Amino acid sequence: MEFKSAEVEKHWKAFWSENGIYKVSNDSDKPKYYILDMFPYPSGSGLHVGHPLGYIASDILSRYKRMKGFNVLHPMGYDAFGLPAEQYAIQTGVHPAKSTAENIRRYRSQLDNLGFSFDWSREVQTCDPNYYKWTQWIFIQLFEHYYDNDADKAMPITALVSRFEKDGTNEVDAACSEKLTFTADEWNAKSPKEKDDVLMNYRLAFRQVGYVNWCEALGTVLANDEVKDGVSERGGHPVERKAMLQWSLRTTAYAERLLRGLDTINWSDAMKKMQTNWIGKSVGAQMFFDIVGHDEQIEVFTTRPDTIFGATFMVLAPEHELVAKLTTPEQKEAVDKYLDYVNTRSERDRMSDVKSVTGEFLGSYAMNPFTEEKIPIWIAEYVLTDYGTGAIMAVPSDDDRDFAFATKFEIPIIDIIDKSKYPGATRHDKLGIMINSGFLDGMEVPDAIDEIIKRSEEKGIGKKQINYRLRDASYSRQRYWGEPFPIIYDEDGVAYAMDVKDLPLELPELDDFKPTAGGQSPLARHEEWMNAQEGFTRETDTMPGFAGSSWYFLRYMDAHNDEEFAS
């Protein structure tokens, strides 16, 4: 007897669908088991081999757990917002909503043909207004809160305003972009716009000028992983570093909690180590260097303050705010040429390229506060503006990159640590006896670190400090196919969150998805939508591709709740 597999498969797939075999109820006495797949971006090419490679394994586990008596949640959905659909629209004129819907139908057909046991009743699509209503709601919560370090949690921004009205910044310990100091009288005398600017310094979702990867051809900001060798990963278009007003999320406020949280989860040691390195906690010192002939100082953060006697030059990030001021007329042409080069390099390229050594002397000098010697100030691409302070004291005898830089540009190298007692110790190891270091001579490195911090505090030029490699997340994109920000601005430019009851703020229909001149989103063309409320204008940037895909695993558990994002 012939086994007609196609007919059998067709019959049972229809049976599964009609009878909701894999539909899961939240009300069950069975033990719960949640098996989560990374949901796909519905591209025009359909599934690729990597999709079933992972989905088959998770489906096997899902079926096994069901047979073992578990109430298994195994959902699926689509990460449907993003740049590819918009680029396709620009090239073909097909609206992103239409192409995305067609692609989703193709994906669903392919997934069904593979016979996976997904609970399709909980399907989510990040481009569905019923879904991104809650993405916008989450953004509003971030906008209306700040991180109180004393309470170790987010608190309403209205509570911070009350503290400012009563006591100014006195005893306020909050995560912020810049340390501010003002009295209650000074706060109360500020204009609404000035108050708005101050609050942006504290909000968890905030707007500020920052350096981003700007692609003129695509008309949008790109994340570091969307840039390779100075061009966009999609299309190969030139990318430059550009200062732009952008929305960001203050992820740095949660650095310490993220680290502590790793102790409470059942992850592999390798995964925990990777996350620990990504967060990148460093204990060191904040130090200030005077600049010869200028009133400003250069602030640095260093994990090795003990090496200050070996600091023979300083390096600023090319984007550092002091670069223009410290560039002498004689060096301006060379510095400008170097800045043009750096603008073509993404942060990832600059961090990963350890073989190339590039830089330019600004023509100015700083004063080493302990040797009291003048040291030249350079700019170099290996220093990043938004890591630490965007400036370093360079100690070539004890840092590989500083050593390569000093060697290439013939800058003095002073040995300051005798490691002969520690065979195998490298430049990065905090081991050895201090030499050529004045009052630190003869000390072991750990003791020298404590001593130099103590002396720095006594001189008023530094203090102990903790830093993190983790940086705030850039959250603005100058494109159409993404979640609109639920933010409006009054005539003075003061930002306000929309009323939650008015969500979702839906994307308007557009025929032209091309970027506008000056780096504005295509939404800026829709003046009726942009100026829908008298006296106010809407934010025209949209959220990044990861906005909706950052929380979909929570929505699966309560996919049809119209009152809460999840309960």
N, C-alpha and C positions, 0 to 999 in steps of 0.2 A: 504493500500500500504506500502510495507516494505521500510524503509529508509536505504539504504546501505551506511553507513557512510564511510567505507574504500574507496569505489569508489569515493564518493563525495570529500573526502579529497585529494585523488590522483589527481583528475581532477583539483581542484582549486590550489593545490600547483604547478602543472605543468603550469597552466595559469599564476600564479604570476611570476614564473621564466621566462617563455618565453616572457612575456610582460613587464618585468622589473617594476612591479607595485610599488615596494618600492625603486627603484633607484631614487636618489635625484640629482637634478641639482643645481649647485652653482648660476646659473643665474635664479633667480625667484623674482617676485615682492612680494611674500608672506613673512610675518615676519618669521624670522629664529627661530628654536627651536632645540637644540642639546641635545639628550638623550644618555648618555654614560654609557655602562656597563663595568665592569671590565672584560677584556678578559681572557679566561681560559688558563691554562697550559694543553696541550693535553697529558694527561697521558694514559697509556695503559688500564686503567680500564674504560675509557669513562666518560661521565657526571655522577656526583653524585647529590644527591637531592638538594644540596645547589645552584647548577647552575640554574635550572629552578625556584627555589624559588625567586631569584632576578630578573631573566630575564622575568618572567611572569609579575611581577609588572611594570617593565619598558616598556614592550610591550603594556600593557594596556594604560599606559600614552602616548606612541607614537601614538597609534591608536586614542586616544581621541583628541590629539593635531592636528593630521591631519584633523579630522572631524571638528575641530574648525578653520580651515583655515591656519594652519601653515605649512611652508616648513620644515619638520622634518628630521633631520639627525639622524639615528639610526643604527650605523655600528657595525660590529663584526670582530674579528680577533683572533690571537693565540699568546700567550706568549711562544714561541716554543724553546728557548734556555734554558739550565739548566742542573743541575747535575743528575736528575733521568734518563734522556735518556742516559747519558754517563755511569751511573752505569749499566743500562740494557744492554748496548753494551758490557761492560766488562764481564758481566755474561753470555751473550748468543752469542756474536760475531756478532750480528745484528748492522749494522752501525746506529748511531743516526739519520742521515738524513732519512734513510729508515723507522725506527720505528716511527719517528716523523710524517712523511708523512702519514703512515698508520693510526696513531692515529688521525690525523687531518681529514682524510676521515671519520673515525668513528664518530667523534664529529659533523662534518657537517651533516651527515645523521641523527644523533639524534636531532640536532637543527632543521633541516628541518621538521622532523616528529612532532615536537612540534608546528610548524606553526608560528614561530616568524616572525615579519615584518622587518628583518634586510636588510640593503642595502649591499648586498654581493659584489657589484661592487667595494667597497672600502676596501675589506678585506686586512688585513696586517698580515704577519707572521714575527716575529722578526728574524728568521733564514734565511730569504730570502735575498740574497746579495743585491737585489734592495732596500731592506729596511735598512739593517745594513750598507750599504754605508753611509747613513745619520747619523746613530749612530756614526760611525767612524768620520764623518765630524764634528759632535758636539764635540767629544773629541778633535779634532785638534783645534777647536776654544778655548776650555778651556786651552789647552796646550800653545797656542800662546797669551794668555792674562793673566794679573794680575789684582788685585782689588786695585784701587786707592781710598784711603779713603777720600781724599780731593774732588775728583770729584764724589765720591759715586757711582762709576760704574766701570765695567771692561774696561781696556785699553790695547792696543797692547803691548806685551812684548818688541817689538822693541823700543817703546817710553821710556820704563824703561831703556833699554840699553843705549839710547842716554843720558839720565839724568846721568847715572853712568859715562859715558865717559866724561861728562862735569863737573859734580859737586860731583861725588861719591854718597853717601847716604844722602848728605846734603838736608834737607827739603823734603825728600822722606817719605811720610806717606802711607804705603801700607800694606795690609794684608799679613802676613808672618808666617812661622813656628818659626823663631827665629829672634830677633832683631839684625841686623848687622850694623856695622859702618866701613866705609872705604872711602878713598879719591879717586878722579879721577885718580891720578897717580897709586894708589894701584890697582884699577880696571884694568887699561890699562896694568899693568904689569902681570896680571894673565894669566895663560895658558888657552887654550880653555876648558879643563876639569874643571879647577877651576871656570871659569865663568859659566859653565853649572851647577855646584853644587850650586853656588850662585843663579842663576835664578830659580832653583828648589825650593828654599826657598820662591819664590814669585808666581810662576805659579799657575793658578787655577786647572790645572791637573799636579800633581807633583809626583816625585818618592823619597821615603825616607824609612829608616829603621823604622819599627814600630812593636809593639807587636800585634800578630794576633792569632786567634784560628786555630791551625794546626791539621789536622786529617791525620795521617800517612797512615791509611788504605784506606782512600778515596783519599789521595794524593793531598789535596787542602786546602785552607783557607776556613773557614766557618764563616758566619755572626753570631752575637750573638743569633739571633732567630733560628739558625740551630743547636744550642747546648743546651742540657738539662742534668743537673746533671753530667756534665763532659764528656758526650758522645755525638756523633752525633745523631741528630734526625732521620736521615736516616741511618739505619743499626746498630745503637748503638755502634759505634766504639769509642775508647778512643780519647780524644781531649786534647791538651796541649797548653799553651801559649808559643809562640815562636817569637823571633825577626827575621823578614824577610824584605828584600827589596821589597817594594810594591808600586804600583800606588795608589794615593788617589785623591779625589776631595776636594778642599778647600771650603766646604760648610759653614765653620765658617765665611768666609768673608761676607756672606749675612745674618748673624744673626739679625742685627738691621733692615735691610730692610724687612726681613720676619716678624718681629714683627710689624713694621709699616704697612705692607701690610694687616695684619689682620683687621685693621680699615676700609679697603676699600672693603671688600667682604661680601656677604650676607650669612654668616654662623651662625649657632646657637651659643649662648653664651657658651654652654658646649663644643662644638667643638673648639671654639677659646681658651677657657681656657686650653684644653688639648694641643693644639699647643703651647700656651704660656709657659706651664710647660715643654714641650719638648725642646723648645729653651732655657729656663732656664736662663734668664738674672739675674745677681747678681751684686749689687753695693757694693763694699767693699774696701779692701786695699791690696796692695802688700807689703810684709814685709820680711826682711832678718834676719836670725839668724846665729851668728857665731858658729863654731864648735870647741869645746875644742881640742887643739892639732893639728888642721888642718887649712890650708889656705882657704879652700872652705867655702861657706855659704849655708844654706838651705833657698830656696825661698818658701814662702807660699802665698796663696791668702785666705783671710778670709773676710766674711761679718760681722764679729763681732770683729773688732780690739780692741774694748773697753774691751774685756775679757782677754787681754794679761796677766794681773796680775794673772789670774787663770790658765795660761798655765803651767801644771806641767809635761808634756812630749810631745814629738813630734812623729809623725808617718809618715813613708815613704811608698809609694807603693812598693811592693816587687820587681817590675821591675825598680825602680828608679836607675839612673846612679851612685849614691853615695853609694849604698848598699854594694858593694864589698869592697870599700875603707874604709867604716866605721865599717865593721865587724871585731871585734878583734879575735885573734887566739883562745881565750877561748870560743868564741861564734860560731865559724865557723861551727862546726858539727851540732849544733842545728839550725842555720840559713839555712844551706844547706838542711836539712830535711824539714824545713818549706817551702822553695822555691819549693821543689819537690811536696809538697802538693798543693800549690797555682797554680802550672802549670796545674793541672788537673781541675781547676775551670774556667768557662767562666765568662766574666764580668757580664753577667746577673745574674748568680748564686751569685756572690760576692755582687752585689747591692741589690738583693732581700732577701738574707738570713740575717735577722736581729736578729735571735735567737742565732746563733752560734757566739761565741767570740773567735777568734784565733789571735795569733801574736807571735813575737819573739823579744827579746831585742838584739840589735846589739853590745852592749858593749861600745858604744860611747855616748858622751854627747854634747848637744848644750847649748848655754848661752842665757837665757831670757834677752833681751836687756833692760828691764825696772826693773825687780827685781834683775838682775845681779846674778841669781842663776843658777847652773847647772841643766839641765833637761835631762832625759834619752831619747835616740832615739830608737824607735821600728820600726818594719815593721808589717803591718797587711793587710789582704786582703780587708778590707772595704775602703781602699784608692786606687784609680785607677790612673795609671801613666799618662793617657792622659786626665784627668779632672783636670782643674786648673794647678797646678805645680807638681802634684804627691806627694805632701807633705802637712801635716797640723800641725798647733799648736793645741794640744789637750787640751780642757778645760772641764774637766769632770763635773764640777758643772753646765755647761750651754749647754751640748749637750748629747743626749741620748746614742749614740754609744760610745762616749768618756767616759761617766759615766759607762756604762757596762764594758768597757775595763779596766778602772781604778779599778773598784770594783773587777774584776776577778784577776788582776795582782797586787793588793794591792799598787796602786800608789796613792799619796796624792791627796785629793780633797779639793779645797779651795773655799768657798762660796764668790762670788764677787758682787752679786746683791741682794739687799733686795726688794722682790716683795710683801711685806705685804700690800702696798697701792693699789695693783692691784689683788684682789681676782680672782682666776681662771687662772691667767697668767701661762704659761708653760715655760719650758727652752728655747723654740724657740721664744718666744715673746720678742720684743725689748722694754721691759718695766721694770721699777724699778729704785732704787737708788743705785749707786755704793758704795761698801764697800770693805775693804781690798785691795784697789786699788791705794794707794799712792795719787798722785795729782788729781786723778779722784774721790776720795771719796766725796760723797754728790751730785754728778751730776746725772741728769736723763740720761738714756742710750743714747738717740739721741745726747745729748750735749757731752757725753763722747766719742762717736764715732768721732765726729768732732774734739775734742780736741786731741785724741790719734793720729789721722791722721796728724794733724798739728805738733805735737811733733815728730812723726816719720820722717816727711819731714825735720824738723829742724836738727834731728840727722843723716839724710842721710841714714836711714835704711828702708824707706818705702814711699808709696805714694798712693793716691786714685786711684782705678782701677775698670773697669767693666769687668766681666767675663760672659761666657755663658756655659750652660751645653751641648749645641749642639757641636758635634765633626765632624771632617772631615771624609768623607766617604771612607772606604777601597774599592779599585776598582780593585784589581788584584785577579785572580783565576788561580790556577795551574791545569787547565783541558783543554780538547779539545773542547767540545761542547759549544762554546761561541764566541763572536765577537773578532777577532784578533785586537790587538792594531795597529794602523797605525803609528808605531814608529820604526825607525832603529837607530843603534848605530855604530859609527865609531870605528876604532881600539883603540882609547883612551877611549871609553865608553861614548862619548858625544852623547846625544839623539837628534834626529831630527824628525820632523813630515814629513810624506810622502806628496808628492804633491797631492793636492785635485783631480787633473785631473786623477790620477792613482787609485782612489777609484772606486769600493770597493776592499779592500784587502781580498780576499776570503780564507776561510779555505781550506787547502789542504786535499786530500784524505789520510786517515790513516787506517791501519789495526789493529794497537795495540793502544788501548786507555788507557792502564794501566799507572798510574803515574810513572814518572822516579825517580831514586834515587836522593837524594839531594834537593827534593822539586821543580824540574823543571816540566813544563807542558809537556804533551805528544808531543806537537809540536816540542820540542827540538830534538826529534828523526828524524824529517824530515829535514835532513841537507841541501838538495837541496833548499827547501823552505826557510829555516832559513838563508842561505847564497846566496840568489838569486841575490843580487847586490854586485859587487866586492868591497871589502874594507869595507863592512857594514854587520851587522847581524840584523835580525829582533827580535823584542820583542816576546817572546814565551808564556808569560802569556796571558790569555784571559780575557775579561770583565765579570763582575758578571751578574747574572740572571736579575737584575733590570735595566741593562743598556738600553736594548731595550724597556722595559716596562715603562720607565720613561717619554716617550714622544709620545707614540702611539696615544694619543688623538689628537695631533696636526696633525699627518700624515693622519688620517682619513679625514680631511678637504680638503686635496690636495693629495690624495693617489697615483696619477700617474704622479706627477711632477718630471721630470728627471733633472731639472735645480736647484731646491731649495728644502730644506727639507719640506717647507710649505710656501705658499705665501698668 
